[in-house]
Amino acid sequence: MTRHTISYIRKCIRSLDYVVTLHAAEELDDDNLTILHLESIILTGEIAERQRDRRTRETKSIVRGATLAGEEAEAVVKVGPSGKLVVLTVHLL
């Protein structure tokens, strides 16, 4: 799979072509964040780091941006086999 760019990640968010894992949903809830905060983090953010899973060889991107309240946060995302964005986790910094 080709490297995904911040513009592709944002396109997935804007077109609602993404899924949120149960873990990411729990992390959002733990930090009192909503799905709108998650979207804000990605739409205002930049890719801070890319990581490759040693076992699966999948690439994850860490997107650092701001919540609706202006708090700095990160979302860890990957592009699934179908091209849909998968949000793996989210946390405040």
N, C-alpha and C positions, 0 to 999 in steps of 0.2 A: 504494500500500500504506500502511496506517496505521502510525503510529509504534509500534515495539515497546517494551514496557516491561520492566523488570528482572523483573517477575513472569512475563511470557510467556517470557522467555529462560530463567529458572529452571525453568519448567514443561517446556520442551523438554529440558533437561538431565535432570530427574527422570524423564521418560518415555522417555529415550534416543532422542528424536526430533531427532537432530543428526548432522551429518557433520563430519569433520575433514579439511581439505585436506592435500595432501601437504606443502605448505610448513609448515603448523602442526605436523604430525607430526614433521618434521625439526627444527623449533625446540624442540619438547618434548624430543626426544632430545638436542639440543645442550645444553640446560640441565639434563639428567638428571631430567626430570620425566615422570610417567606420566599416563595419561588420568584417573586419580583426582585428581591435582593440578589438572588442567584443570577438572574438575568442581567441585573445592573453590574455585578462583578465582572461578568464576561463582556458585556457591551462597552464598559469603560476601561477594561483591562488590556494587558499585554501578556504575551507568553514570557514568563520569567525563567522557565526551565523546561527541558524535555528529558524524559526518562524512558529507558527501554527495559522491559521486564526480561530478566535473564532466562526464565523458563519458556514463556510464550513468544518472546521477541516483539510483543506489541509495544507501541510507543504511546506514552501518556504525556500530556502537556499540563503544566501548572500555570494557570492564568491568574495573575495578580491584578486586582481592581478594587473598586469602591462599592460598598453597599448603598442603598438609597439614603441611609443616614450619614454617609460619608466615611464610614469606618473601612479601614483597609482589610481585605480578605483575599483568600485564595480558593480557587476551584480546580480540582484535578479532573481532567476530561480525557477521553479517547474517542476515536472514531471507530464505530463497530463495523463488522463485515458488510453491512447493508449501506454504509455511508452515514448512518444516523449517529449523532453525537451522544455519548454516554457520559453522564456526570457521575464520577466515582465518589467524590467526597468534597466537602466545603468546610472552611473554617475561618474564623476571624484571626487576624494577626495581632 
